[in-house]
Structure formats: C-alpha cells, structure tokens
Amino acid sequence: MRLGDFKKLGVASSIYFLSSNLTSMFLPVYYIRLGLGISDIAALLLITFMIIGFLPTILLRFIKNFERIICFGVLSTTAFYMLLMYVKNPILLGVAYGLSIATFWPSFNLLQFRLSESNIRARSVSLFSIIIPSIASIAGPAAGGLIIESFGFPALVFLAIVLYFISLIFFMQVKFRKEIYRLSVPRGGKLSIFFLTFVVFGLVEAHWLAYPLFVSRVSETLSRMGFVLAISSIVISAITFLVNWLSDVKMRRVESAAIGVLLNAAWFFLIGFATTPQHIVLLSALSGLASAFTISWFAHYGDSFSREYYASILVLMEIGLMIGRIINLIPTCLFIPSGNYQSYFMLLGALALLLIPFFAYSKQVEN
C-alpha cells in the first residue's frame, strides 16, 4: 500500500462525499419541485445511466492516464450543480449528471484497487465505498435538509460547489499512474458470472429515485428527512468496517456476499411497510449489515483478476450496472407515480435473490 497516496485519497474522498451527501438524496425531491414528473426523471436517469455505462469504456481506449480523469470528474460534478440552478431540461441534466459520475467513479475505483493489497482489500473498498460515504452522510443530509428549509436549495448548491473545489485540490495531490493496460477482456467464464451479477446489482438499486422519495414521504419535511438519513448512516457506519475486517481475515468473500444479499432482500421486503421515521432507522441496521457483507463481492472481483485487467474489469462492471439500472426504470415508472412503494420494494427484494445462484455457481467453479 502506498500510504501517502492512500491518505490523500482518503481526505479528498471525504470532502467529496460530504459535498455529495449534502445534496444527492434531495435531488429527486428537487426534481419534483422543478416540475419534472416521474417519467421526466426516468428520462434524465436513462441518459445518465447510458453515459455512466459507455463513456468509461471509450475513455479507457483512448486516454492513457485513466486515473487522472477523476479530477475532471470532480470538475464536471461542480458543473452539473451549477447547471442545476438554471436548467430544467431533463435531457441536459441527464447528460451533465452522467458525465460527472462516469468520469469520477471508474477512476476512483481503480485507485482503490491499486492502492490496496488483497489482504486488506475488503476493508479498503468498504472504507472508500461505504464507510467514508456513510460518515459523510451523517452530517450531509442533516445539514442539507436544514439548509434547504432555512435558505433554499441554491444556498445548498453553492456550499456543495465550494466543497467540490476543495476536494479537487486534494485529488490533484495524489500521484496518478498512467494506465499501461488498455481495454482487455479476461478470458474464461469468471467474468461472465461477475458481469451478470452486476446487472442484478444495478437492477435492485433503489437510491436513484424511489428510496429518497419514499423517505421524504414518510418524514414529511426535508429537515426531518435529513435527520432520518443521518441517524441511519450512524448505524450503517458502525456495522460496516467490522464485518469487512472479518471478510479480509477469513477471506470468505462469496459466503459473505451471499449473506449480504439475503439481508438486503429482507430489507426490501420490510422497508415498504415502514410508516414512521423510526421504522426506517430501525431497518437501517439491516441495510447496514447487508451493505457490509455484500461489498465483499466487489473485493472478490478485484482479487479474481491480475493487475493488468483492473481498469478493464471496472469499466465492464459499469456496463453491467448500467443494464440493470435501465431495466429498473420500468418498475420505477409503473409503481412510483402512484406511490406504490411497497410493491416496488417487494419486487426488488425478489430480484435480489437471483444473485444467490450466481454466487453458488461461482463457488463451484473456484473449487
């Protein structure tokens, strides 16, 4: 592990995720306030998902310093929030939003893989993908909800933009490496198994639209929504690192991921019945356990291929997630306009269980 770069990445990502968590969970509510309907937001997300899925693959083919793209990702995220203050067109917003994510996450994930060794990978991946975002989401939503209700959304956006610029300064201190390996698809059946699981993972993501709107409805006010999300994040953060430490010690990635999927399915089956903020907070313990166990599958993904394939498998993962996310827009448009969150979450819980056969087959192939 390159400790200096690892620490710089930690500081930069902490500020970045704080800024992101100030606003991200409130975006669906803001879209509604702009006058966009669920179908409009679905169109916005469709454009976003397509860019997230395809752009990293294109960049990997033509850009040598793939890691450095993360700096452009932070800048484009800032541009998206500036655009958000003046534009209501879902297509333009979708392009800007997709560009910001597509140029940040693949490079960020590559840095995680490169700067961590296999024996601590679940902890390092969980640190950057769950723990730091979760800690940021403790302060972020609570502060974000209060700022929106007290000063309006533009004030919150301005604060987020300032924080993004600060995070950019720290990201620029990380020593990036040129990616000597271009797009290269690993041979064998392992990648196919992983790819199909990522399609399912994308299919059961609810945080883009449905879950924030559901929490907003249950919480009634944005400030209360922020506090509900913050308290939930405390529970999730407290659980996550210990579980992933066990994953690194035991190196039982697949078994841990299977437990996570079962817990996640249980959360989906129960969350639709939540009628008070207290219910959401209580169920966050289940969600936290699910996330903590499931992240082992992504650590297992990195362990399963050599360094030369890291960049390629990460952009291929985004394509798999894209396919699942796009399919998810169908039940979103069917259930969310009428407020039928319970059926939506129940469906996602059932679909999440499709991962178990893939995990079992993966284990069989390894043995």
Secondary structure, DSSP 8 states (H G I E B T S, - for coil): --HHHHHHHHHHHHHHHHHHHHHGGGHHHHHHHTT--HHHHHHHHHHHHHHHHHHHHHHHHH-S-TTTHHHHHHHHHHHHHHHHTT---HHHHHHHHHHHHHTTHHHHHHHHHHTS-GGGHHHHHHIIIIIHHHHHHHHHHHHHHHHHHHH-HHHHHHHHHHHHHHHHHHHTTS--------S----SSHHHHHHHHHHHHHHT--TTTHHHHHHHHHH-SHHHHHHHHHHHHHHHHHHHHHHHHHHHHH--HHHHHHHHHHHHHHHHHHHTT--SHHHHHHHHHHHHHHHHHHHHHHHHHHHTS-GGGHHHHHHHHHHHHHHHHHHHHHHHHHHTTTT-HHHHHHHHHHHHTTHHHHHHHHHHHH-
